[in-house]
Amino acid sequence: MSPSVLSLDHVSVSFPVYQGGSRSLKKSLLSRGSAGRIARDANDRIVIDALHDISLSLESGDRLALIGANGAGKTTLLRVMAGIYEPVAGTVSVHGRISPMFDIGLGIDTDLSGYDNVRIRGLLLGLSSREIEHLLPDIAEFTELGDYLDMPVRTYSSGMMLRLTFAVATCFEPEILLMDEWIMAGDASFMAKARARIDSFVEKASVLVLASHNLDICRRWCNKGLWMRQGQIQRFGPIADVIDSFQAAMAA
């Protein structure tokens, strides 16, 4: 059996809701469908159980799709894997370099050029200045932005911004690539190119975790699925089986 690259052992995450004694607040949270269950902690504060008792293990080459309705806890789980949120219970073990792609605007200064923003994001990802300069030609070629890379980012369309940030986030070969729904905003040609780049990572023993509502993308990109509901695992296994279970539940 291959060693795990990313594993979660009975992980739970809760967020306190301050001024949570109000009935109207609780009613509002329920009506919106919060990312988890509403409960009370030891100090009698209202908390949202965003994740509850999550256990899973991913090995080299795994591509996991996080599936579920809005508020199921998919993005929260990604942020726990990335080390952004700390569990209130359980442990997260990571063996490898993580490249999280959650916020398309993270580290972007719209007054600076594309090239300057590449350098800033590279530093945020832990690359040295020498490494960034070495990777610049590859990043520029992948974006296909040409002379726009010398222009302020405020002149970019959302699609151009997506190309820039994706190219930077994938300019090195991360062992673990975490992606949220925004990657689906790309046009068809870009998505094909992005998939080819991700496939090359996975072939080199990388792990992909993708949170998406697009089940077709999940089928094509991933070999495993995790169906979540209110912060809990409903099913974890081969992608086709998980999607079939999810669709059957939605139809019912």
Secondary structure, 3 states (H helix, E strand, C coil): CCCEEEEEEEEEEEEECCCCCCHHHHHHHHHHCCCCEEEECCCCCEEEEEEEEEEEEEECCCEEEEECCCCCCHHHHHHHHCCCCCCCEEEEEECCCEEEECCCCCCCCCCCEHHHHHHHHHHHCCCCHHHHHHHHHHHHHHHCCHHHHHCEHHHCCHHHHHHHHHHHHCCCCCCEEEECHHHHHCCHHHHHHHHHHHHHHHHCCCEEEEECCCHHHHHHHCCEEEEEECCEEEEEEEHHHHHHHHHHHHHC
